[in-house]
């Protein structure tokens, strides 16, 4: 089942048509989801560069592998085929300075925060391998890395530990158009919440947060679909900005 699902998703990533769902290869458990994600990564010849995660109150948390090849510096160009659209989300991300290996007792928030090396704004690039991701199961959505395509990284923000990251004003522009401007918006409320959850969740599947990895903590703007040939700017007032040129 794992290899069959991975093969379906890999074919789409390699230029094949989007699929309605994974059919009989669809995962039913979290263990199967993570096995599929890792099989897809192997098929791409990639390695883990980090993770995306969200832990909204009252809802089931979710997470996905971020491939190292999809991590790009701010100001990069991102290709979008003519007539196609891509999803964009402005988020807060962290880079770890030291690993958080598996252990018997859960990591407390203070321990996870101490392991963070840097914080910065990012733009997540969103592409689903399904025809309509709203029509697949939660497990199928996670097997497709929750529609992750790549992550555009802003510059490290000095002094972030003294900031109230859950209450920053976020602004996202598409060309000259301001698409979103509001205070807060992280789906978990506080961006540290999903990070701590992830640190304690990954060891269930033989993984753990490692030094150098980038973890993005959920969209503060919501998912917006745009076309090519414009610059996208994601900004948190007082926390910095990041841009990507859709080519």
C-alpha positions as a Python dict, from the first residue, in 0.01 Angstrom:
ca = {
    (1, 'X'): (0, 0, 0),
    (2, 'X'): (277, 246, 94),
    (3, 'X'): (471, 201, -229),
    (4, 'X'): (154, 209, -440),
    (5, 'X'): (41, 538, -285),
    (6, 'X'): (388, 686, -317),
    (7, 'X'): (403, 587, -684),
    (8, 'X'): (71, 761, -753),
    (9, 'X'): (186, 1083, -586),
    (10, 'X'): (530, 1069, -749),
    (11, 'X'): (379, 1043, -1096),
    (12, 'X'): (186, 1365, -1038),
    (13, 'X'): (496, 1539, -903),
    (14, 'X'): (682, 1429, -1215),
    (15, 'X'): (431, 1596, -1445),
    (16, 'X'): (143, 1352, -1462),
    (17, 'X'): (-222, 1458, -1423),
    (18, 'X'): (-365, 1521, -1078),
    (19, 'X'): (-562, 1234, -926),
    (20, 'X'): (-900, 1229, -756),
    (21, 'X'): (-766, 1029, -461),
    (22, 'X'): (-540, 737, -373),
    (23, 'X'): (-812, 477, -412),
    (24, 'X'): (-729, 143, -253),
    (25, 'X'): (-380, 268, -165),
    (26, 'X'): (-517, 541, 64),
    (27, 'X'): (-364, 533, 414),
    (28, 'X'): (-583, 466, 715),
    (29, 'X'): (-335, 533, 998),
    (30, 'X'): (-78, 795, 1090),
    (31, 'X'): (198, 535, 1057),
    (32, 'X'): (93, 470, 697),
    (33, 'X'): (81, 845, 627),
    (34, 'X'): (441, 894, 742),
    (35, 'X'): (558, 586, 556),
    (36, 'X'): (410, 728, 233),
    (37, 'X'): (564, 1072, 290),
    (38, 'X'): (907, 915, 339),
    (39, 'X'): (863, 687, 37),
    (40, 'X'): (778, 987, -182),
    (41, 'X'): (1086, 1169, -53),
    (42, 'X'): (1305, 869, -134),
    (43, 'X'): (1152, 852, -479),
    (44, 'X'): (1246, 1216, -533),
    (45, 'X'): (1600, 1145, -419),
    (46, 'X'): (1553, 1405, -148),
    (47, 'X'): (1622, 1453, 220),
    (48, 'X'): (1430, 1612, 506),
    (49, 'X'): (1490, 1985, 537),
    (50, 'X'): (1225, 2040, 801),
    (51, 'X'): (853, 2015, 863),
    (52, 'X'): (527, 2205, 842),
    (53, 'X'): (283, 2169, 1131),
    (54, 'X'): (-36, 2301, 1286),
    (55, 'X'): (-219, 2217, 1607),
    (56, 'X'): (-544, 2417, 1605),
    (57, 'X'): (-741, 2406, 1932),
    (58, 'X'): (-1015, 2144, 1921),
    (59, 'X'): (-895, 1998, 1590),
    (60, 'X'): (-665, 1715, 1491),
    (61, 'X'): (-304, 1836, 1454),
    (62, 'X'): (-126, 1781, 1124),
    (63, 'X'): (232, 1779, 1002),
    (64, 'X'): (433, 1702, 691),
    (65, 'X'): (789, 1667, 574),
    (66, 'X'): (947, 1970, 404),
    (67, 'X'): (1202, 1853, 147),
    (68, 'X'): (1539, 2026, 167),
    (69, 'X'): (1529, 2093, -208),
    (70, 'X'): (1217, 2306, -159),
    (71, 'X'): (1384, 2547, 84),
    (72, 'X'): (1480, 2864, -106),
    (73, 'X'): (1600, 3209, 2),
    (74, 'X'): (1378, 3514, -12),
    (75, 'X'): (1379, 3685, -350),
    (76, 'X'): (1388, 3355, -539),
    (77, 'X'): (1184, 3297, -852),
    (78, 'X'): (922, 3021, -846),
    (79, 'X'): (796, 2883, -1178),
    (80, 'X'): (421, 2872, -1237),
    (81, 'X'): (303, 2734, -1571),
    (82, 'X'): (80, 2951, -1789),
    (83, 'X'): (-283, 2905, -1695),
    (84, 'X'): (-193, 2745, -1362),
    (85, 'X'): (-235, 2886, -1012),
    (86, 'X'): (-33, 2836, -697),
    (87, 'X'): (-130, 2874, -332),
    (88, 'X'): (62, 3114, -109),
    (89, 'X'): (64, 3151, 269),
    (90, 'X'): (266, 3379, 497),
    (91, 'X'): (392, 3204, 810),
    (92, 'X'): (633, 3217, 1104),
    (93, 'X'): (911, 2958, 1098),
    (94, 'X'): (1198, 2848, 1320),
    (95, 'X'): (1536, 2689, 1260),
    (96, 'X'): (1673, 2456, 1525),
    (97, 'X'): (2020, 2503, 1668),
    (98, 'X'): (2028, 2163, 1832),
    (99, 'X'): (1847, 1834, 1792),
    (100, 'X'): (1563, 1705, 2009),
    (101, 'X'): (1619, 1328, 2006),
    (102, 'X'): (1362, 1075, 2128),
    (103, 'X'): (1336, 1026, 2504),
    (104, 'X'): (1100, 880, 2760),
    (105, 'X'): (960, 1211, 2889),
    (106, 'X'): (794, 1475, 2668),
    (107, 'X'): (980, 1795, 2590),
    (108, 'X'): (848, 2101, 2774),
    (109, 'X'): (796, 2426, 2583),
    (110, 'X'): (1094, 2590, 2753),
    (111, 'X'): (1325, 2311, 2633),
    (112, 'X'): (1201, 2335, 2275),
    (113, 'X'): (1237, 2714, 2273),
    (114, 'X'): (1591, 2685, 2404),
    (115, 'X'): (1677, 2463, 2106),
    (116, 'X'): (1566, 2726, 1852),
    (117, 'X'): (1849, 2902, 1670),
    (118, 'X'): (1648, 3153, 1465),
    (119, 'X'): (1300, 3275, 1378),
    (120, 'X'): (1194, 3438, 1051),
    (121, 'X'): (901, 3494, 812),
    (122, 'X'): (836, 3247, 530),
    (123, 'X'): (604, 3207, 235),
    (124, 'X'): (478, 2854, 184),
    (125, 'X'): (416, 2751, -176),
    (126, 'X'): (112, 2524, -199),
    (127, 'X'): (37, 2271, -475),
    (128, 'X'): (-193, 1973, -431),
    (129, 'X'): (-143, 1649, -620),
    (130, 'X'): (-521, 1593, -599),
    (131, 'X'): (-786, 1734, -829),
    (132, 'X'): (-972, 1870, -527),
    (133, 'X'): (-794, 1835, -190),
    (134, 'X'): (-1119, 1918, -10),
    (135, 'X'): (-1259, 1585, -130),
    (136, 'X'): (-992, 1351, 6),
    (137, 'X'): (-952, 1213, 357),
    (138, 'X'): (-735, 1380, 618),
    (139, 'X'): (-490, 1091, 588),
    (140, 'X'): (-467, 1129, 210),
    (141, 'X'): (-410, 1502, 251),
    (142, 'X'): (-123, 1439, 493),
    (143, 'X'): (21, 1169, 268),
    (144, 'X'): (53, 1443, 5),
    (145, 'X'): (250, 1653, 256),
    (146, 'X'): (-60, 1869, 318),
    (147, 'X'): (-16, 2015, -33),
    (148, 'X'): (333, 2142, 42),
    (149, 'X'): (546, 2247, -256),
    (150, 'X'): (821, 2463, -108),
    (151, 'X'): (921, 2726, 144),
    (152, 'X'): (1069, 3070, 76),
    (153, 'X'): (1280, 3180, 372),
    (154, 'X'): (1309, 3534, 504),
    (155, 'X'): (1608, 3666, 694),
    (156, 'X'): (1666, 3572, 1059),
    (157, 'X'): (1497, 3824, 1286),
    (158, 'X'): (1712, 3961, 1571),
    (159, 'X'): (1542, 3997, 1907),
    (160, 'X'): (1255, 3762, 1826),
    (161, 'X'): (1257, 3611, 2176),
    (162, 'X'): (1135, 3942, 2314),
    (163, 'X'): (841, 3962, 2072),
    (164, 'X'): (481, 3847, 2108),
    (165, 'X'): (481, 3633, 1796),
    (166, 'X'): (114, 3537, 1826),
    (167, 'X'): (3, 3901, 1803),
    (168, 'X'): (209, 4036, 1512),
    (169, 'X'): (37, 4219, 1227),
    (170, 'X'): (69, 4015, 907),
    (171, 'X'): (38, 4162, 558),
    (172, 'X'): (50, 3973, 229),
    (173, 'X'): (78, 4144, -109),
    (174, 'X'): (33, 4002, -458),
    (175, 'X'): (197, 4259, -683),
    (176, 'X'): (57, 4592, -562),
    (177, 'X'): (-256, 4435, -415),
    (178, 'X'): (-278, 4389, -38),
    (179, 'X'): (-455, 4055, -8),
    (180, 'X'): (-452, 4023, 371),
    (181, 'X'): (-369, 4252, 662),
    (182, 'X'): (-462, 4153, 1014),
    (183, 'X'): (-332, 4090, 1365),
    (184, 'X'): (-240, 3733, 1455),
    (185, 'X'): (-399, 3455, 1256),
    (186, 'X'): (-183, 3155, 1338),
    (187, 'X'): (-420, 2854, 1332),
    (188, 'X'): (-275, 2725, 1659),
    (189, 'X'): (-299, 3067, 1824),
    (190, 'X'): (66, 3067, 1930),
    (191, 'X'): (331, 2943, 1681),
    (192, 'X'): (518, 2770, 1964),
    (193, 'X'): (224, 2535, 2026),
    (194, 'X'): (259, 2325, 1707),
    (195, 'X'): (638, 2327, 1736),
    (196, 'X'): (628, 2171, 2084),
    (197, 'X'): (360, 1925, 1971),
    (198, 'X'): (575, 1821, 1674),
    (199, 'X'): (885, 1768, 1889),
    (200, 'X'): (694, 1513, 2096),
    (201, 'X'): (498, 1361, 1806),
    (202, 'X'): (765, 1271, 1551),
    (203, 'X'): (941, 1004, 1761),
    (204, 'X'): (627, 791, 1731),
    (205, 'X'): (730, 738, 1367),
    (206, 'X'): (1104, 701, 1402),
    (207, 'X'): (1177, 1068, 1332),
    (208, 'X'): (1280, 1366, 1544),
    (209, 'X'): (1360, 1734, 1508),
    (210, 'X'): (1724, 1784, 1412),
    (211, 'X'): (1964, 2077, 1424),
    (212, 'X'): (1945, 2285, 1109),
    (213, 'X'): (1591, 2185, 1021),
    (214, 'X'): (1329, 2452, 946),
    (215, 'X'): (982, 2419, 1098),
    (216, 'X'): (698, 2637, 974),
    (217, 'X'): (399, 2669, 1203),
    (218, 'X'): (88, 2735, 996),
    (219, 'X'): (-60, 3004, 776),
    (220, 'X'): (-132, 3341, 935),
    (221, 'X'): (-300, 3466, 617),
    (222, 'X'): (-505, 3170, 504),
    (223, 'X'): (-451, 3001, 170),
    (224, 'X'): (-478, 3229, -134),
    (225, 'X'): (-448, 3111, -495),
    (226, 'X'): (-270, 3336, -746),
    (227, 'X'): (-132, 3326, -1099),
    (228, 'X'): (220, 3394, -1226),
    (229, 'X'): (424, 3700, -1327),
    (230, 'X'): (394, 3897, -1005),
    (231, 'X'): (591, 3934, -683),
    (232, 'X'): (442, 3804, -359),
    (233, 'X'): (548, 3975, -36),
    (234, 'X'): (475, 3831, 305),
    (235, 'X'): (544, 4061, 598),
    (236, 'X'): (505, 4069, 974),
    (237, 'X'): (534, 4423, 1107),
    (238, 'X'): (843, 4442, 1324),
    (239, 'X'): (945, 4088, 1230),
    (240, 'X'): (1057, 4128, 870),
    (241, 'X'): (940, 4046, 519),
    (242, 'X'): (1003, 3782, 254),
    (243, 'X'): (939, 3789, -121),
    (244, 'X'): (904, 3541, -405),
    (245, 'X'): (876, 3620, -777),
    (246, 'X'): (622, 3403, -957),
    (247, 'X'): (771, 3337, -1299),
}
